[in-house]
Amino acid sequence: MPGSRITALGHYQPSRVLTNDDLAGMVDTSDAWIRRRTGIATRRIAADTETVTDMAAAAAAKALAASGLQPRDIGLVTVATCTAVDRCPSTAAQVAGRLGIPAAVAYDLNNGCAGFCTALAAADHSLRAGAARHALVIGAEKMSAVTDWSDRGTCVLLGDGAGAAVISVSGDERDGGNAGERDGIGPVVWGSDPTRSDAVRLAGDWHPRFAQEGQTVFRWATGELPAIAREACRRAGITPADLAGVVTHQANLRTIEALTRHLDLPEHVLIAKDVVDSGNTSAASVPLALSKLTESGRLPQGGPVLLLAFGGGLSWAGQVVTCP
């Protein structure tokens, strides 16, 4: 059975930069307090008129252009988001319409901050099954729309943005059909712990607000995720020492550093820390960070990269991918 691989990436961030000093004028906080607790320096905030669909389409257009494919080549479009306002048509269907993609299956997926890695695995499975040859997988969030700007414990964390990946079938009978496992998108490790479902949530009905139990999430992420990360590497046929990079959900810098420290990674492994500049962008954080690192040339082409996301549910999903 053929596998799939990421062939192109793209990202988008709003132009408005919200600094820690800006936040200090809104709530009882300071630049030093925010950096010490979260590692975040700035975040991007979408304009009032800027939607999740706008950001998703901008990131997807860049990925599609970089892939060299035509809109008609895309057979599947999926958007991971928990902040889209429109229920129907889906954000994915609207993105397909804007990009002129004529007949793709299009759907949204809500798995909180784990959404992009979950959507990537679902799209990979669809390509492996022969349901499409090329797919657009997007993570896009407008977290500013669900932020309680009077709560200094959460408003300092959140930002807006989008990241997108084009994935295409790879491997065939000539190479044994194994490219999808050893040289593409590796097998996913995913799941959830419903006993901690309230640890990260959007609380409320039509005007929800982001809320979380920060210490619960930190302890769970640093205690449980290292084993999940090692299992994703094992299923891909490598060890953590073989990785070129690690891109986790950009929750906050303290969590990222504690989690990756437990993996005993060699010094050469690049660890994404886009949270410093972008804040926590939920389902957008993994593709946004991956796209920026790839565009900068800091990740070697063909190098294995661990993607690992976690969030509402508590849910998790992770896989090893090859850098395009």
VMD Tcl script that draws the C-alpha trace (Angstrom):
set ca {
  {0.00 0.00 0.00}
  {1.47 3.39 -0.94}
  {2.03 5.95 1.76}
  {1.99 9.73 1.62}
  {4.42 12.54 2.20}
  {4.37 16.30 2.76}
  {5.35 17.94 -0.50}
  {4.85 21.63 0.36}
  {4.06 23.94 3.26}
  {2.67 27.43 3.72}
  {1.69 29.72 6.58}
  {-0.04 32.99 7.33}
  {-0.02 35.36 10.30}
  {-1.98 38.60 10.78}
  {-0.04 41.85 10.60}
  {-0.91 43.13 14.08}
  {1.71 42.30 16.71}
  {0.58 42.32 20.35}
  {3.53 42.64 22.73}
  {3.78 41.83 26.41}
  {4.00 45.55 27.15}
  {0.72 46.03 25.27}
  {-0.89 43.40 27.48}
  {0.53 45.08 30.59}
  {-1.65 48.06 29.69}
  {-4.74 45.84 29.56}
  {-4.40 43.53 32.59}
  {-2.28 43.30 35.73}
  {0.83 41.74 34.23}
  {4.30 42.62 32.95}
  {6.76 41.58 30.28}
  {8.94 39.88 32.91}
  {6.00 37.96 34.42}
  {4.83 36.69 31.02}
  {8.31 35.67 29.84}
  {9.06 33.89 33.12}
  {5.84 31.87 33.12}
  {5.33 31.24 29.39}
  {8.40 32.29 27.40}
  {6.15 34.31 25.06}
  {7.29 37.74 23.84}
  {4.74 38.56 21.12}
  {1.69 37.13 19.41}
  {-0.24 38.02 16.22}
  {-3.84 39.17 16.44}
  {-6.29 39.09 13.54}
  {-8.35 42.11 12.58}
  {-12.01 42.12 13.59}
  {-12.99 41.50 9.97}
  {-10.41 38.75 9.42}
  {-11.87 35.25 9.67}
  {-10.54 31.75 10.18}
  {-11.39 31.09 6.53}
  {-9.33 34.12 5.44}
  {-6.26 32.87 7.28}
  {-6.73 29.23 6.24}
  {-7.10 30.19 2.59}
  {-3.99 32.39 2.67}
  {-1.83 29.62 4.14}
  {-3.31 27.00 1.81}
  {-2.73 29.16 -1.28}
  {0.97 29.43 -0.41}
  {1.28 25.68 0.12}
  {-0.55 24.91 -3.10}
  {1.63 27.33 -5.09}
  {4.79 25.81 -3.59}
  {3.64 22.28 -4.49}
  {3.44 22.99 -8.22}
  {0.03 21.32 -8.35}
  {-3.12 22.75 -9.90}
  {-6.34 23.22 -7.91}
  {-7.96 20.38 -9.88}
  {-5.30 18.00 -8.56}
  {-6.48 18.32 -4.94}
  {-8.92 15.60 -3.97}
  {-9.29 16.35 -0.24}
  {-9.31 19.52 1.83}
  {-9.51 19.42 5.61}
  {-9.22 22.26 8.11}
  {-8.40 21.64 11.76}
  {-9.96 24.41 13.86}
  {-11.91 24.95 17.06}
  {-12.62 28.65 16.50}
  {-14.39 28.75 13.13}
  {-17.76 30.51 13.42}
  {-19.43 29.01 10.35}
  {-20.93 25.57 10.88}
  {-22.04 25.04 7.29}
  {-20.58 25.35 4.76}
  {-17.40 24.20 6.45}
  {-14.25 26.29 6.50}
  {-12.66 23.62 4.29}
  {-15.41 23.97 1.69}
  {-14.99 27.74 1.69}
  {-11.22 27.40 1.26}
  {-11.74 25.00 -1.64}
  {-14.07 27.52 -3.25}
  {-11.63 30.39 -2.87}
  {-8.75 28.39 -4.35}
  {-10.81 27.07 -7.25}
  {-10.58 23.45 -6.16}
  {-13.48 21.94 -8.12}
  {-14.53 18.61 -6.64}
  {-12.60 17.73 -3.49}
  {-14.17 16.24 -0.40}
  {-13.98 19.02 2.19}
  {-14.53 18.86 5.93}
  {-13.50 20.53 9.19}
  {-12.01 18.65 12.11}
  {-12.16 19.85 15.71}
  {-9.70 18.19 18.03}
  {-8.50 21.33 19.75}
  {-4.76 21.90 19.76}
  {-4.18 18.33 18.53}
  {-6.28 19.06 15.45}
  {-3.62 19.44 12.77}
  {-1.76 16.23 13.60}
  {-5.09 14.41 13.80}
  {-6.17 15.83 10.43}
  {-2.80 14.98 8.90}
  {-3.17 11.36 9.98}
  {-6.75 11.16 8.68}
  {-5.68 12.59 5.32}
  {-2.71 10.22 5.19}
  {-5.06 7.30 5.76}
  {-7.35 8.54 2.97}
  {-4.45 8.72 0.52}
  {-3.20 5.29 1.57}
  {-6.69 3.92 0.90}
  {-6.75 5.44 -2.57}
  {-9.49 7.98 -1.88}
  {-7.32 10.82 -3.25}
  {-3.81 11.41 -4.58}
  {-3.27 14.91 -3.19}
  {-4.70 16.66 -0.14}
  {-4.57 20.03 1.58}
  {-4.34 19.80 5.37}
  {-4.73 23.10 7.21}
  {-4.66 24.26 10.81}
  {-6.22 27.69 11.35}
  {-7.36 29.51 14.48}
  {-8.61 32.90 15.59}
  {-7.94 32.42 19.28}
  {-8.30 36.15 19.93}
  {-12.03 35.75 19.29}
  {-12.36 33.33 22.23}
  {-9.96 35.08 24.60}
  {-11.05 36.55 27.92}
  {-8.92 39.71 27.79}
  {-9.51 40.32 31.52}
  {-7.94 36.98 32.53}
  {-4.17 37.41 32.69}
  {-3.68 33.67 33.11}
  {-4.92 32.93 29.59}
  {-4.93 36.16 27.56}
  {-1.11 36.28 27.61}
  {-0.95 32.92 25.85}
  {-3.06 33.15 22.74}
  {-2.50 34.24 19.14}
  {-3.93 33.83 15.65}
  {-2.62 32.28 12.45}
  {-2.70 29.37 10.04}
  {-0.42 26.74 8.57}
  {-1.02 24.35 5.69}
  {0.53 21.29 4.11}
  {0.03 19.64 0.74}
  {0.42 15.89 1.04}
  {0.71 13.52 -1.90}
  {0.84 9.79 -2.48}
  {4.35 8.36 -2.26}
  {5.68 4.84 -2.67}
  {4.41 2.18 -5.01}
  {4.98 -1.49 -5.77}
  {8.42 -0.74 -7.21}
  {9.82 0.26 -3.80}
  {7.73 -2.17 -1.80}
  {5.14 0.43 -0.85}
  {7.02 1.39 2.29}
  {7.87 5.00 1.54}
  {4.92 6.24 3.56}
  {6.32 4.66 6.71}
  {10.06 5.26 6.37}
  {10.23 8.27 4.09}
  {7.06 10.32 4.33}
  {4.31 10.49 6.95}
  {4.87 7.85 9.58}
  {2.22 5.93 11.50}
  {0.24 8.06 13.91}
  {0.05 7.63 17.67}
  {-3.18 9.21 18.84}
  {-5.81 9.03 21.52}
  {-7.51 10.93 24.33}
  {-8.08 10.87 28.08}
  {-11.75 11.81 28.59}
  {-11.30 11.82 32.37}
  {-9.39 15.09 31.87}
  {-11.70 16.52 29.21}
  {-12.17 19.80 31.11}
  {-8.44 20.52 31.34}
  {-8.52 22.54 28.09}
  {-11.85 23.84 26.85}
  {-13.87 26.53 25.16}
  {-16.51 27.26 27.78}
  {-19.89 28.68 26.84}
  {-22.41 28.38 24.03}
  {-22.41 31.01 21.28}
  {-19.74 33.23 22.81}
  {-17.25 30.72 24.24}
  {-14.07 31.64 26.07}
  {-10.85 29.70 26.26}
  {-10.09 28.19 29.65}
  {-7.66 25.61 30.94}
  {-6.24 24.00 34.06}
  {-2.65 25.00 33.40}
  {-0.91 22.82 35.97}
  {-2.99 19.79 35.01}
  {-1.99 20.19 31.37}
  {1.67 20.80 32.22}
  {1.93 17.73 34.45}
  {0.10 15.56 31.93}
  {2.14 16.77 28.96}
  {5.50 16.35 30.63}
  {4.54 13.06 32.29}
  {2.70 11.25 29.48}
  {3.85 12.71 26.16}
  {7.50 11.57 26.22}
  {6.38 7.93 25.95}
  {3.97 8.85 23.14}
  {6.79 10.65 21.32}
  {9.09 7.65 21.62}
  {6.34 5.36 20.35}
  {5.80 7.57 17.29}
  {9.52 7.30 16.57}
  {9.48 3.52 17.06}
  {6.58 3.11 14.65}
  {8.50 5.16 12.09}
  {11.50 2.85 12.49}
  {13.79 5.40 14.16}
  {14.88 6.55 17.61}
  {14.61 10.10 18.98}
  {18.37 10.44 18.41}
  {17.76 10.04 14.66}
  {15.48 13.08 14.48}
  {16.43 16.28 12.68}
  {13.78 18.27 14.53}
  {10.84 18.24 16.93}
  {7.75 20.39 16.41}
  {5.34 20.12 19.30}
  {2.16 22.06 19.92}
  {3.35 25.53 20.91}
  {1.51 25.68 24.23}
  {4.17 27.60 26.10}
  {7.94 27.49 26.24}
  {8.13 25.89 29.70}
  {6.07 22.91 28.55}
  {8.05 22.50 25.32}
  {11.40 22.58 27.13}
  {10.30 20.18 29.88}
  {8.75 17.74 27.39}
  {11.74 17.63 25.04}
  {14.19 17.40 27.94}
  {12.62 14.05 28.85}
  {13.47 12.72 25.37}
  {17.25 13.08 25.93}
  {17.74 14.49 22.45}
  {21.19 15.11 20.95}
  {22.25 18.73 20.59}
  {21.79 18.67 16.81}
  {18.02 18.12 17.06}
  {16.23 21.38 16.33}
  {13.31 22.10 18.68}
  {10.62 24.48 17.42}
  {10.08 27.46 19.72}
  {7.79 29.57 17.57}
  {5.63 30.14 20.64}
  {8.05 32.92 21.64}
  {6.96 35.02 18.64}
  {3.51 33.63 17.83}
  {1.97 32.57 21.12}
  {-0.34 29.57 21.41}
  {-2.28 29.27 18.14}
  {-3.97 25.96 18.99}
  {-4.44 23.74 15.90}
  {-2.41 26.18 13.79}
  {0.70 25.98 15.95}
  {2.33 22.82 14.55}
  {1.96 23.61 10.82}
  {2.79 27.27 11.42}
  {6.03 26.41 13.23}
  {6.93 23.65 10.75}
  {6.36 25.91 7.74}
  {8.44 28.75 9.21}
  {11.34 26.44 10.08}
  {11.29 24.84 6.64}
  {11.10 28.21 4.87}
  {14.08 29.46 6.88}
  {16.15 26.46 5.80}
  {16.87 25.45 9.39}
  {15.43 21.96 8.88}
  {17.37 19.77 6.43}
  {15.42 18.52 3.42}
  {14.57 14.87 3.90}
  {15.27 14.96 7.63}
  {12.85 13.19 9.97}
  {10.81 15.52 12.15}
  {8.57 14.52 15.04}
  {5.22 16.32 15.08}
  {3.44 16.08 18.42}
  {0.28 17.91 19.47}
  {-1.93 17.82 22.53}
  {-4.86 19.76 23.87}
  {-8.60 19.75 24.45}
  {-9.96 16.41 25.30}
  {-7.24 15.77 26.61}
  {-6.33 14.59 23.12}
  {-3.02 13.86 21.46}
  {-1.68 12.92 18.07}
  {1.84 12.62 16.72}
  {3.82 11.22 13.83}
  {7.26 11.40 12.26}
  {7.33 13.15 8.88}
  {10.00 13.84 6.30}
  {10.80 17.50 5.63}
  {9.88 18.54 2.07}
}
mol new
graphics top color blue
foreach p $ca { graphics top sphere $p radius 0.5 }
foreach p [lrange $ca 0 end-1] q [lrange $ca 1 end] { graphics top cylinder $p $q radius 0.2 }
display resetview
